[in-house]
Amino acid sequence: MIGLAATAEISPVEAGVLRLRRLQGEGQHEAAVAGARAMLADWPANRDLWLIEAFSLRHLLRLDEAMESLARLETLQPRYSLLHQERGLCFVAMRDAPRAIGSLLRAVNINPALPMAWKMLEGLYRLTGDGANAATAAAHVATLAGLPGEVVACTALFADGDLAPAEQRIRAFLLRYGDHPEAMRLLAKIGMARGVLDDAELLLAAMLELAPDHRAARLEYAHCLVDRHRYAAAREQLERLLALDKGNLDYRALAAAAAVGLGRHDEAIGIYESMLSEAPQAADLRLWLGHALKTVGRTAEAVSAYRAAAALRADFGDAWWSLANLKTYRFEDGEIARMRAAEAGEGVAADDRAHLCFALGKAFEDRGEIGESWAFYARGNALKREESRYRPEILETNTRLQKAVCTPAFFARRAGWGDPRPDPIFVVGLPRSGSTLIEQILASHSQVEGTQELSDVQAIVLELQGRDPDLDNPRYPGVLADLKAEDVARLGARYLADTAVHRTGRPYFIDKMPNNFRHIGLIHLMLPQATVIDARREPMSCGFSILKQLFAQGQEFAYSVEDVARYYRTYLELMTHWDEVLPGKVLRVNHEDVVDDLEGQVRRILDHCRLPFEPACVEFHRTRRSVRTPSSEQVRQPIFRDGLDAWRPYEAWLAPLRDALGDAVQRYRD
């Protein structure tokens, strides 16, 4: 890697940083400070320059100035581990052992691969007579000393968010060294951070073959499996860990998450309640308990859990938003005051601030204070859009390619392909379009299993896209033309096998992943007898409902008026195409029609699914089942019209949405 770095072209700021570090290595700290300050005039956000300045100021014993530099650096990157290590070293120079320990602990909690910080902690603990913690720090020193220096350096890069150089260097190390367990583990963690979960899973499985007793790696493997929605496999790994340490809170928390994924919500509730008896001040545990209670319809208990979480941490945005996201909760004056104070406070994490904004938007909407409500919704959306990398062109390219590949002739040549079982009922469309209501209607039928938003179609699509997909020129959906009949049948069988974990024996089941509207061609190929229902909602009503919803994950298009309008128009374009090339395949159900004529639409839905009419489907709100979407509390009530016109009080602020939707406002019913 040294040879590569010597020949690589580097930027002026990188060259300057290298020059300043050489000066520090030569003990020329006055020159290093002067050079860093000169460069900071041009690159004021460069963390390396601030750290160089603080490091040299400490060596010059100008400790107050060093601390000022670190304070400025903290405003830029509060979780930069070397910042906290350097602050700890400044406190050591000041002979302030308690604050030195605090800063160094913060450094190693962010980045455990800091040998200097651990060595200093060992010495400080011995100095203060804390032998137990000194031994722990010494054990970390020994662990790091036993690893190759390149693995330690790459681990430090990863911990501080420098994924690209960490990945490049650790891959090069593995090419030279071969299968080194800790290097493989680190590469897997980088893969998880990048969302390349299939590679991460393979690496961790291989690493555990080499080091089967490595508990931390097995926990990371279980995390990876949960992230891939392979909950049964994750459960197996966690059972092995819990057999070794049944009281471990990390193991138990992930076991609860796996139970939720498997639909075993009562089991998850039991785990969370047991953990809270041991750690009653854990705000996150109370939040997770609230989610599980909400899912099974124990709303009053969920409210208590969310309020307890918010009481433990006033700026816990997710707790406040979870109350708002019940849709039926109404905030008290004191709660609104607490949220406003928290949102306006300095040092609030961006994610907490966004959650608080959406919660305040809902609070003021419920009070009819529309201007105040929209101001918070708009602020929350702006915060989310600022952090998003969403590109509408990607979906538009996919739509263009779907239309080019999935033609009537394409499907005619492949008639009879795929797995012929009719089990799945796919409910697709946009989020907040009434799909949860359709799911609840169908799940009230004696022959239909209600599951959740399943990710299995997306997993197949990712596999078809291949490694390192070119989003501007993707392999999928063009690769569909290369599949043989046996490939398509295998994919259909795999989908049914992978989703079997969510079923209890009913002949049909629901897959309510809205984004599957993009993949109806693939679904028809691999499962030609599957049923597809398009849940559609009037675009202004749907668009407003999306803009005031903070999604737990995905739906990156949802945080700007322009993106929502473009997404809706592209959705209409693609659904029109599916109607043309697969006539009769997709049943469109307009949400407004369900509200106006519930029984008529229920009969229409059941006819499309080849199911006999059952009165329970009309009385869907009496069905007791787990519902994980934002509409969970709404579908536990009789149908109501109020939501259809909820956007109208905001009409003055939503004019840009109407303009961006264009003729979609009329043609959504075509």
C-alpha positions as CSV (number, residue, x, y, z in Angstrom):
1,M,0.0,0.0,0.0
2,I,2.9,2.4,0.5
3,G,3.9,1.9,-3.1
4,L,0.4,2.6,-4.2
5,A,0.2,5.7,-2.1
6,A,3.5,7.0,-3.5
7,T,2.2,6.8,-7.1
8,A,-1.4,7.9,-6.5
9,E,-2.4,11.4,-7.3
10,I,-3.4,13.3,-4.2
11,S,-5.2,16.5,-3.6
12,P,-3.5,19.8,-2.5
13,V,-5.1,19.5,1.0
14,E,-3.9,15.8,1.3
15,A,-0.4,16.9,0.3
16,G,-0.5,19.7,2.9
17,V,-1.6,17.4,5.6
18,L,1.3,15.0,4.8
19,R,3.8,17.9,4.9
20,L,2.5,19.1,8.3
21,R,2.7,15.6,9.8
22,R,6.3,15.4,8.7
23,L,6.9,18.6,10.5
24,Q,5.3,17.2,13.6
25,G,7.5,14.0,13.3
26,E,10.5,16.3,13.3
27,G,9.3,18.1,16.4
28,Q,8.7,21.4,14.5
29,H,5.4,22.1,16.2
30,E,5.4,25.9,15.8
31,A,5.7,25.5,12.0
32,A,3.0,22.8,12.1
33,V,0.6,25.1,13.9
34,A,1.3,28.0,11.5
35,G,0.9,25.7,8.5
36,A,-2.4,24.2,9.8
37,R,-3.9,27.7,10.5
38,A,-2.9,28.9,7.0
39,M,-4.6,25.9,5.4
40,L,-7.7,26.2,7.6
41,A,-8.4,29.5,6.0
42,D,-9.0,27.6,2.7
43,W,-10.3,24.3,4.2
44,P,-12.1,25.2,7.4
45,A,-14.0,21.9,7.6
46,N,-11.0,19.6,7.3
47,R,-10.7,17.5,10.4
48,D,-7.1,16.5,9.9
49,L,-6.0,20.2,10.0
50,W,-7.8,20.9,13.2
51,L,-6.4,17.8,14.8
52,I,-2.8,18.7,13.7
53,E,-3.2,22.1,15.2
54,A,-4.5,20.8,18.5
55,F,-1.8,18.1,18.6
56,S,1.1,20.5,18.1
57,L,-0.4,23.1,20.5
58,R,-0.5,20.4,23.2
59,H,3.2,19.6,22.6
60,L,3.9,23.3,22.9
61,L,1.9,23.3,26.2
62,R,-0.5,25.8,24.8
63,L,-3.3,23.7,26.3
64,D,-6.1,26.3,26.3
65,E,-5.6,27.0,22.6
66,A,-5.5,23.2,21.9
67,M,-8.8,22.8,23.7
68,E,-10.3,25.6,21.6
69,S,-9.2,23.9,18.4
70,L,-10.8,20.6,19.6
71,A,-14.0,22.4,20.5
72,R,-14.2,23.7,16.9
73,L,-13.5,20.3,15.6
74,E,-16.3,18.8,17.7
75,T,-18.8,21.1,16.1
76,L,-17.8,19.6,12.7
77,Q,-17.4,15.9,13.7
78,P,-18.6,15.2,17.2
79,R,-18.0,11.4,16.8
80,Y,-14.4,11.6,15.6
81,S,-12.5,9.3,17.9
82,L,-9.1,11.0,17.6
83,L,-10.7,14.3,18.7
84,H,-11.7,12.7,22.0
85,Q,-8.3,10.9,22.4
86,E,-6.5,14.2,21.9
87,R,-8.7,15.9,24.4
88,G,-8.0,13.2,26.9
89,L,-4.3,13.7,26.3
90,C,-4.7,17.4,26.9
91,F,-6.4,16.6,30.3
92,V,-3.5,14.3,31.1
93,A,-1.2,17.2,30.5
94,M,-3.4,19.3,32.8
95,R,-3.2,16.5,35.4
96,D,-6.9,16.2,35.4
97,A,-7.3,12.4,35.7
98,P,-11.2,12.2,35.9
99,R,-11.8,14.3,32.8
100,A,-8.9,12.5,31.0
101,I,-10.6,9.2,31.7
102,G,-13.9,10.5,30.5
103,S,-12.6,11.8,27.2
104,L,-10.5,8.7,26.5
105,L,-13.4,6.4,27.3
106,R,-15.5,8.3,24.8
107,A,-12.8,7.8,22.2
108,V,-12.5,4.1,22.7
109,N,-16.3,3.7,22.8
110,I,-16.4,5.2,19.3
111,N,-13.3,3.4,18.1
112,P,-11.9,0.5,20.1
113,A,-8.8,0.3,17.9
114,L,-6.9,3.1,19.7
115,P,-3.8,1.5,21.4
116,M,-2.7,4.9,22.8
117,A,-6.0,5.6,24.4
118,W,-6.1,2.2,26.0
119,K,-2.6,2.5,27.3
120,M,-3.3,5.9,28.8
121,L,-6.5,4.5,30.4
122,E,-4.6,1.6,31.9
123,G,-2.1,4.1,33.5
124,L,-4.8,6.5,34.7
125,Y,-6.8,3.7,36.3
126,R,-3.8,2.3,38.1
127,L,-3.0,5.9,39.2
128,T,-6.5,6.3,40.7
129,G,-6.5,2.8,42.3
130,D,-9.0,1.2,39.9
131,G,-7.4,-2.2,39.4
132,A,-10.4,-3.8,37.7
133,N,-10.7,-1.2,34.9
134,A,-6.9,-1.1,34.6
135,A,-7.0,-4.8,33.9
136,T,-9.7,-4.3,31.3
137,A,-7.7,-1.6,29.5
138,A,-4.6,-3.8,29.7
139,A,-6.5,-6.6,28.0
140,H,-7.5,-4.3,25.2
141,V,-3.9,-3.2,24.8
142,A,-2.9,-6.9,24.6
143,T,-5.6,-7.7,22.1
144,L,-4.6,-4.9,19.8
145,A,-0.9,-5.8,20.1
146,G,-1.7,-9.3,19.0
147,L,-3.3,-8.0,15.7
148,P,-1.4,-7.0,12.6
149,G,-0.8,-3.2,12.5
150,E,-2.7,-2.9,9.2
151,V,-5.8,-4.5,10.7
152,V,-5.7,-2.1,13.7
153,A,-5.2,0.9,11.4
154,C,-8.1,-0.2,9.1
155,T,-10.4,-0.8,12.1
156,A,-9.7,2.7,13.3
157,L,-10.5,4.1,9.8
158,F,-13.8,2.2,9.8
159,A,-14.7,3.4,13.2
160,D,-14.2,7.0,12.2
161,G,-16.4,6.6,9.0
162,D,-13.5,6.4,6.5
163,L,-15.0,3.4,4.7
164,A,-13.4,3.7,1.3
165,P,-9.7,3.8,2.5
166,A,-10.5,1.1,5.2
167,E,-12.0,-1.2,2.5
168,Q,-9.2,-0.6,0.0
169,R,-6.5,-1.3,2.6
170,I,-8.1,-4.3,4.2
171,R,-8.8,-6.0,0.9
172,A,-5.1,-5.5,0.0
173,F,-4.1,-7.0,3.3
174,L,-6.3,-10.1,2.7
175,L,-4.8,-10.5,-0.7
176,R,-1.3,-10.6,0.8
177,Y,-2.0,-12.4,4.0
178,G,-4.9,-14.8,3.1
179,D,-7.8,-15.7,5.4
180,H,-7.2,-13.6,8.5
181,P,-10.3,-13.8,10.8
182,E,-10.2,-10.2,12.1
183,A,-9.6,-8.8,8.6
184,M,-12.5,-10.8,7.2
185,R,-14.7,-9.6,10.1
186,L,-13.7,-6.0,9.4
187,L,-14.4,-6.3,5.7
188,A,-17.8,-7.8,6.6
189,K,-18.6,-4.9,8.9
190,I,-17.6,-2.5,6.1
191,G,-20.0,-4.4,3.8
192,M,-22.8,-4.1,6.4
193,A,-22.2,-0.3,6.6
194,R,-22.4,-0.1,2.8
195,G,-25.5,-2.2,2.7
196,V,-23.7,-5.1,0.8
197,L,-25.3,-7.6,3.1
198,D,-24.9,-10.7,1.0
199,D,-21.1,-10.3,0.9
200,A,-21.1,-9.5,4.6
201,E,-23.0,-12.7,5.4
202,L,-20.7,-14.9,3.4
203,L,-17.6,-13.3,5.0
204,L,-18.9,-13.7,8.6
205,A,-19.9,-17.3,8.0
206,A,-16.5,-18.1,6.6
207,M,-14.8,-16.2,9.5
208,L,-16.8,-18.2,12.0
209,E,-15.6,-21.4,10.4
210,L,-12.1,-20.3,11.3
211,A,-13.0,-18.9,14.7
212,P,-16.2,-20.6,15.9
213,D,-15.8,-19.3,19.5
214,H,-15.7,-15.6,18.5
215,R,-18.8,-14.3,20.2
216,A,-18.6,-10.7,18.8
217,A,-18.4,-12.0,15.3
218,R,-21.3,-14.3,15.8
219,L,-23.4,-11.4,17.2
220,E,-22.5,-9.4,14.1
221,Y,-23.5,-12.4,11.9
222,A,-26.8,-12.5,13.7
223,H,-27.2,-8.7,13.1
224,C,-26.5,-9.2,9.4
225,L,-29.1,-12.0,9.2
226,V,-31.7,-9.8,10.8
227,D,-30.8,-7.0,8.4
228,R,-31.4,-9.4,5.5
229,H,-34.7,-10.4,7.1
230,R,-33.4,-14.0,7.6
231,Y,-34.9,-14.1,11.1
232,A,-35.0,-17.8,11.6
233,A,-31.3,-18.2,10.8
234,A,-30.5,-15.2,13.1
235,R,-32.5,-16.9,15.8
236,E,-30.3,-20.0,15.5
237,Q,-27.2,-17.9,16.0
238,L,-28.6,-16.1,19.0
239,E,-29.7,-19.3,20.7
240,R,-26.0,-20.4,20.5
241,L,-24.9,-17.1,22.1
242,L,-27.6,-17.1,24.8
243,A,-26.6,-20.6,25.8
244,L,-23.2,-19.2,26.7
245,D,-24.5,-16.0,28.3
246,K,-28.3,-15.9,28.8
247,G,-28.2,-12.5,30.6
248,N,-26.4,-10.6,27.8
249,L,-28.5,-7.6,27.0
250,D,-27.2,-7.3,23.4
251,Y,-28.0,-10.9,22.7
252,R,-31.5,-10.5,24.2
253,A,-32.3,-7.3,22.4
254,L,-31.4,-8.8,19.0
255,A,-33.3,-12.0,19.9
256,A,-36.4,-9.7,20.5
257,A,-35.8,-8.1,17.1
258,A,-35.7,-11.5,15.4
259,A,-38.9,-12.5,17.2
260,V,-40.6,-9.4,15.9
261,G,-39.4,-10.3,12.4
262,L,-40.9,-13.7,12.8
263,G,-44.2,-12.2,13.9
264,R,-43.7,-13.5,17.5
265,H,-44.5,-10.2,19.1
266,D,-45.7,-11.5,22.5
267,E,-42.3,-13.2,22.8
268,A,-40.5,-10.0,22.0
269,I,-42.6,-8.1,24.5
270,G,-41.6,-10.6,27.2
271,I,-37.9,-10.1,26.4
272,Y,-38.2,-6.3,26.5
273,E,-40.1,-6.4,29.8
274,S,-37.5,-8.7,31.3
275,M,-34.6,-6.5,30.1
276,L,-36.3,-3.4,31.5
277,S,-36.6,-5.0,34.9
278,E,-32.8,-5.0,34.9
279,A,-32.2,-1.7,33.0
280,P,-35.2,0.6,33.8
281,Q,-33.4,3.7,32.6
282,A,-32.9,2.3,29.0
283,A,-34.9,4.7,26.8
284,D,-34.3,2.6,23.7
285,L,-35.8,-0.5,25.3
286,R,-38.9,1.4,26.2
287,L,-39.2,2.6,22.6
288,W,-38.9,-1.0,21.2
289,L,-41.4,-2.3,23.8
290,G,-43.8,0.4,22.6
291,H,-43.4,-0.7,19.0
292,A,-44.2,-4.3,19.8
293,L,-47.2,-3.4,22.0
294,K,-48.5,-1.1,19.2
295,T,-48.2,-3.9,16.7
296,V,-50.4,-6.3,18.7
297,G,-53.0,-3.6,19.4
298,R,-52.1,-2.9,23.1
299,T,-52.3,0.8,22.4
300,A,-52.6,2.2,25.9
301,E,-49.6,0.3,27.0
302,A,-47.7,1.4,23.9
303,V,-48.5,5.0,24.8
304,S,-47.1,4.5,28.4
305,A,-43.9,3.0,27.0
306,Y,-43.4,5.8,24.5
307,R,-44.0,8.5,27.1
308,A,-41.6,6.8,29.5
309,A,-39.0,6.8,26.8
310,A,-39.5,10.5,26.2
311,A,-39.4,11.2,30.0
312,L,-36.0,9.5,30.1
313,R,-34.6,11.7,27.3
314,A,-36.4,14.9,26.5
315,D,-34.9,15.2,22.9
316,F,-35.7,11.5,22.1
317,G,-37.3,12.4,18.8
318,D,-38.2,8.8,17.9
319,A,-40.3,8.4,21.1
320,W,-42.2,11.6,20.5
321,W,-42.8,10.7,16.8
322,S,-43.9,7.2,17.8
323,L,-46.7,8.8,19.9
324,A,-47.7,11.0,16.9
325,N,-47.4,8.1,14.5
326,L,-50.2,6.2,16.4
327,K,-52.4,8.7,14.5
328,T,-54.9,8.6,17.4
329,Y,-52.8,10.2,20.2
330,R,-53.3,13.8,21.1
331,F,-50.5,15.7,22.7
332,E,-51.0,17.7,25.9
333,D,-49.9,21.4,26.2
334,G,-46.9,20.4,28.4
335,E,-45.7,17.8,25.9
336,I,-45.8,20.2,23.0
337,A,-43.8,22.7,25.1
338,R,-41.2,20.0,25.8
339,M,-41.0,19.1,22.2
340,R,-40.6,22.7,21.0
341,A,-37.9,23.3,23.6
342,A,-36.0,20.1,22.6
343,E,-36.3,20.8,18.8
344,A,-35.0,24.4,19.3
345,G,-32.1,23.3,21.5
346,E,-28.5,23.3,20.5
347,G,-26.6,20.0,20.0
348,V,-29.7,18.0,19.2
349,A,-28.9,15.1,16.8
350,A,-30.2,15.7,13.2
351,D,-32.2,12.5,13.4
352,D,-33.9,13.5,16.7
353,R,-34.6,17.0,15.3
354,A,-36.3,15.5,12.2
355,H,-38.5,13.2,14.4
356,L,-39.4,16.1,16.6
357,C,-40.4,18.2,13.7
358,F,-42.8,15.6,12.3
359,A,-44.2,15.0,15.7
360,L,-44.9,18.8,16.2
361,G,-46.4,18.9,12.7
362,K,-48.9,16.3,13.8
363,A,-49.5,17.9,17.1
364,F,-50.4,21.2,15.6
365,E,-52.4,19.6,12.8
366,D,-54.6,17.9,15.4
367,R,-55.2,21.4,17.0
368,G,-56.1,23.0,13.7
369,E,-53.1,25.3,13.8
370,I,-52.3,24.7,10.2
371,G,-49.6,27.3,9.5
372,E,-47.6,26.1,12.5
373,S,-48.2,22.5,11.5
374,W,-47.0,23.0,7.9
375,A,-43.9,24.9,9.1
376,F,-42.8,21.9,11.1
377,Y,-43.7,19.3,8.4
378,A,-41.7,21.4,5.9
379,R,-38.7,21.7,8.3
380,G,-38.7,17.9,9.0
381,N,-38.9,17.1,5.3
382,A,-36.0,19.5,4.5
383,L,-33.9,17.9,7.2
384,K,-34.6,14.4,5.8
385,R,-34.1,15.4,2.2
386,E,-30.8,17.1,3.0
387,E,-29.3,13.8,4.3
388,S,-30.8,11.7,1.5
389,R,-29.0,10.5,-1.7
390,Y,-32.3,9.9,-3.5
391,R,-32.2,10.3,-7.3
392,P,-35.5,10.2,-9.1
393,E,-33.8,9.4,-12.3
394,I,-33.1,5.8,-11.1
395,L,-36.8,4.9,-10.8
396,E,-37.5,6.7,-14.1
397,T,-34.7,4.7,-15.8
398,N,-36.1,1.5,-14.3
399,T,-39.5,2.4,-15.7
400,R,-38.2,3.0,-19.2
401,L,-36.4,-0.3,-19.2
402,Q,-39.3,-2.2,-17.8
403,K,-41.4,-0.9,-20.6
404,A,-38.8,-1.8,-23.2
405,V,-38.2,-5.4,-21.8
406,C,-41.6,-6.5,-20.5
407,T,-43.6,-6.4,-23.7
408,P,-46.7,-8.6,-24.7
409,A,-44.4,-10.7,-26.9
410,F,-41.9,-11.1,-24.1
411,F,-44.6,-12.6,-21.8
412,A,-46.2,-14.6,-24.7
413,R,-42.9,-16.4,-25.3
414,R,-42.7,-17.3,-21.6
415,A,-46.2,-18.5,-21.1
416,G,-46.4,-21.4,-18.6
417,W,-43.0,-20.5,-17.0
418,G,-42.5,-20.0,-13.2
419,D,-44.0,-21.7,-10.1
420,P,-47.7,-22.3,-10.7
421,R,-48.7,-22.1,-7.0
422,P,-51.3,-19.3,-6.4
423,D,-50.5,-18.6,-2.8
424,P,-49.3,-15.0,-2.8
425,I,-51.5,-11.9,-2.9
426,F,-49.3,-8.9,-3.7
427,V,-50.7,-5.5,-2.5
428,V,-48.7,-2.8,-4.3
429,G,-48.9,0.9,-4.8
430,L,-47.6,4.0,-3.0
431,P,-47.2,4.2,0.7
432,R,-50.1,5.9,2.5
433,S,-52.5,4.8,-0.3
434,G,-54.8,2.5,1.6
435,S,-52.8,-0.7,1.2
436,T,-52.9,-1.5,4.9
437,L,-56.7,-1.3,4.8
438,I,-56.8,-3.7,1.9
439,E,-54.4,-6.0,3.8
440,Q,-56.6,-5.9,6.8
441,I,-59.7,-6.7,4.8
442,L,-58.0,-9.7,3.2
443,A,-56.4,-10.9,6.4
444,S,-59.9,-11.0,7.9
445,H,-60.7,-13.9,5.5
446,S,-60.4,-17.4,6.9
447,Q,-58.3,-18.5,4.0
448,V,-55.8,-15.6,3.9
449,E,-52.7,-15.1,6.1
450,G,-51.8,-11.6,6.9
451,T,-48.0,-11.2,7.1
452,Q,-46.2,-7.9,6.7
453,E,-44.2,-5.9,4.1
454,L,-41.9,-8.6,2.9
455,S,-38.6,-7.8,1.3
456,D,-38.1,-11.1,-0.6
457,V,-38.9,-9.7,-4.0
458,Q,-36.4,-6.9,-3.4
459,A,-33.8,-9.5,-2.4
460,I,-34.2,-11.3,-5.7
461,V,-34.0,-8.0,-7.6
462,L,-30.7,-7.2,-5.8
463,E,-29.4,-10.6,-6.8
464,L,-30.3,-10.1,-10.4
465,Q,-28.7,-6.6,-10.4
466,G,-25.4,-8.2,-9.5
467,R,-22.4,-6.8,-7.6
468,D,-21.6,-3.1,-7.8
469,P,-24.7,-2.2,-9.9
470,D,-24.4,0.7,-12.3
471,L,-27.6,2.6,-11.4
472,D,-27.5,4.6,-14.6
473,N,-27.2,1.5,-16.8
474,P,-28.5,-1.4,-14.6
475,R,-28.5,-5.1,-15.5
476,Y,-32.1,-5.4,-14.2
477,P,-34.6,-5.6,-15.7
478,G,-32.7,-6.4,-19.0
479,V,-31.3,-9.5,-17.3
480,L,-34.9,-11.0,-17.3
481,A,-34.5,-11.7,-21.0
482,D,-31.5,-14.0,-20.2
483,L,-33.3,-16.2,-17.7
484,K,-34.3,-19.7,-18.7
485,A,-37.5,-21.4,-17.7
486,E,-35.8,-23.4,-14.9
487,D,-34.2,-20.1,-13.6
488,V,-37.6,-18.5,-13.3
489,A,-39.2,-21.6,-11.7
490,R,-36.3,-21.7,-9.2
491,L,-36.9,-18.0,-8.3
492,G,-40.6,-18.6,-7.7
493,A,-40.0,-21.7,-5.6
494,R,-37.3,-19.7,-3.6
495,Y,-39.7,-16.9,-2.9
496,L,-42.4,-19.3,-1.6
497,A,-39.8,-21.2,0.5
498,D,-38.3,-18.0,2.0
499,T,-41.7,-16.5,2.9
500,A,-43.0,-19.8,4.5
501,V,-41.6,-18.7,7.9
502,H,-44.4,-16.1,8.0
503,R,-47.2,-18.6,7.4
504,T,-49.3,-20.8,9.7
505,G,-51.1,-23.0,7.2
506,R,-53.7,-20.9,5.4
507,P,-53.7,-21.4,1.6
508,Y,-53.1,-17.8,0.7
509,F,-50.9,-15.0,2.2
510,I,-50.4,-11.3,1.6
511,D,-47.2,-9.6,0.7
512,K,-47.9,-5.9,1.2
513,M,-44.6,-4.3,0.1
514,P,-45.8,-1.2,-1.8
515,N,-42.6,-0.8,-3.9
516,N,-43.3,-4.2,-5.6
517,F,-45.2,-2.2,-8.2
518,R,-41.9,-1.7,-9.9
519,H,-41.4,-5.5,-10.3
520,I,-44.8,-6.9,-11.4
521,G,-43.1,-8.2,-14.6
522,L,-40.7,-10.3,-12.5
523,I,-43.5,-11.4,-10.2
524,H,-45.6,-12.6,-13.1
525,L,-42.7,-14.5,-14.6
526,M,-41.8,-16.4,-11.4
527,L,-45.4,-16.7,-9.9
528,P,-47.8,-16.5,-12.9
529,Q,-50.8,-17.5,-10.8
530,A,-50.2,-14.9,-8.0
531,T,-52.7,-12.2,-7.4
532,V,-51.8,-8.5,-7.6
533,I,-53.8,-5.6,-6.2
534,D,-52.9,-2.0,-6.8
535,A,-53.9,0.2,-3.9
536,R,-54.4,3.7,-5.3
537,R,-55.3,7.0,-3.7
538,E,-56.1,10.4,-5.1
539,P,-52.8,12.1,-5.7
540,M,-53.2,15.3,-3.6
541,S,-54.5,13.3,-0.6
542,C,-51.8,10.6,-1.1
543,G,-49.0,13.2,-1.6
544,F,-49.9,15.1,1.5
545,S,-50.1,12.0,3.6
546,I,-46.7,11.0,2.4
547,L,-45.2,14.4,3.1
548,K,-46.3,14.3,6.7
549,Q,-45.1,10.8,7.3
550,L,-41.6,10.0,8.6
551,F,-40.8,6.5,7.4
552,A,-38.7,4.1,9.6
553,Q,-36.7,3.2,6.5
554,G,-36.7,3.4,2.8
555,Q,-39.1,5.6,0.8
556,E,-36.4,8.1,0.2
557,F,-38.6,9.9,-2.3
558,A,-41.0,11.0,0.4
559,Y,-39.3,14.2,1.7
560,S,-39.8,16.8,-1.0
561,V,-42.8,18.0,-3.0
562,E,-41.0,17.6,-6.3
563,D,-39.8,14.1,-5.6
564,V,-43.2,12.9,-4.4
565,A,-44.9,14.3,-7.5
566,R,-42.3,12.8,-9.8
567,Y,-42.6,9.4,-8.0
568,Y,-46.4,9.5,-8.3
569,R,-46.3,10.3,-12.0
570,T,-43.8,7.5,-12.7
571,Y,-45.9,5.1,-10.7
572,L,-48.9,5.9,-12.9
573,E,-46.8,5.5,-16.0
574,L,-45.6,2.0,-15.0
575,M,-48.9,0.8,-13.7
576,T,-50.5,1.8,-17.1
577,H,-47.8,-0.3,-18.8
578,W,-48.6,-3.4,-16.7
579,D,-52.3,-3.0,-17.5
580,E,-51.5,-2.9,-21.2
581,V,-49.1,-5.9,-21.3
582,L,-50.8,-8.0,-18.6
583,P,-54.5,-7.2,-19.0
584,G,-56.5,-8.3,-16.1
585,K,-53.5,-9.2,-14.0
586,V,-53.7,-6.3,-11.6
587,L,-56.9,-5.2,-9.8
588,R,-56.9,-1.4,-9.2
589,V,-58.7,-0.5,-5.9
590,N,-59.2,3.3,-5.4
591,H,-59.1,4.2,-1.7
592,E,-62.0,6.6,-2.2
593,D,-64.2,3.9,-3.6
594,V,-63.5,1.6,-0.6
595,V,-64.6,4.5,1.7
596,D,-67.7,5.2,-0.3
597,D,-68.8,1.5,-0.9
598,L,-67.0,-0.8,1.5
599,E,-69.0,-4.0,0.9
600,G,-69.1,-3.5,-2.9
601,Q,-65.3,-3.1,-3.0
602,V,-64.7,-6.0,-0.6
603,R,-66.7,-8.3,-2.9
604,R,-64.7,-7.0,-5.9
605,I,-61.4,-7.7,-4.1
606,L,-62.4,-11.2,-3.0
607,D,-63.7,-12.0,-6.5
608,H,-60.3,-11.0,-8.0
609,C,-58.6,-13.3,-5.4
610,R,-60.9,-16.2,-6.2
611,L,-62.2,-16.2,-2.7
612,P,-65.8,-16.5,-1.4
613,F,-67.4,-13.6,0.4
614,E,-67.1,-13.6,4.2
615,P,-68.8,-10.9,6.3
616,A,-65.7,-10.7,8.5
617,C,-63.9,-8.9,5.7
618,V,-66.4,-6.0,5.9
619,E,-66.0,-5.9,9.7
620,F,-62.2,-5.9,9.3
621,H,-61.7,-3.6,12.3
622,R,-62.7,-6.5,14.6
623,T,-59.9,-8.7,13.4
624,R,-57.1,-9.1,15.9
625,R,-53.8,-9.4,14.3
626,S,-50.3,-7.8,14.2
627,V,-50.1,-4.7,12.1
628,R,-46.7,-3.0,11.7
629,T,-47.4,-0.1,9.3
630,P,-48.2,3.5,10.3
631,S,-51.9,2.8,9.7
632,S,-52.1,0.1,12.4
633,E,-54.4,2.0,14.7
634,Q,-56.6,3.3,11.9
635,V,-57.4,-0.1,10.5
636,R,-58.5,-1.2,14.0
637,Q,-61.4,1.3,13.7
638,P,-64.5,1.3,11.4
639,I,-63.8,3.1,8.1
640,F,-64.1,6.9,8.1
641,R,-64.0,9.7,5.5
642,D,-62.1,12.2,7.5
643,G,-58.7,11.3,5.9
644,L,-59.9,11.9,2.4
645,D,-59.9,15.7,2.7
646,A,-57.1,16.1,5.3
647,W,-55.0,17.9,2.8
648,R,-57.5,20.7,2.0
649,P,-56.7,22.9,5.0
650,Y,-53.1,22.9,3.7
651,E,-54.2,23.8,0.1
652,A,-52.3,27.1,0.1
653,W,-49.1,25.4,0.9
654,L,-49.7,22.4,-1.4
655,A,-50.1,24.4,-4.6
656,P,-46.6,23.4,-5.7
657,L,-47.6,19.8,-5.2
658,R,-50.6,20.2,-7.4
659,D,-48.5,22.0,-10.1
660,A,-45.9,19.3,-10.0
661,L,-48.5,16.5,-10.3
662,G,-49.9,18.1,-13.4
663,D,-52.4,16.0,-15.2
664,A,-51.9,13.1,-12.7
665,V,-54.6,14.8,-10.6
666,Q,-57.1,13.8,-13.3
667,R,-55.7,10.7,-15.0
668,Y,-55.0,8.7,-11.8
669,R,-58.4,7.1,-12.5
670,D,-57.9,6.4,-16.2
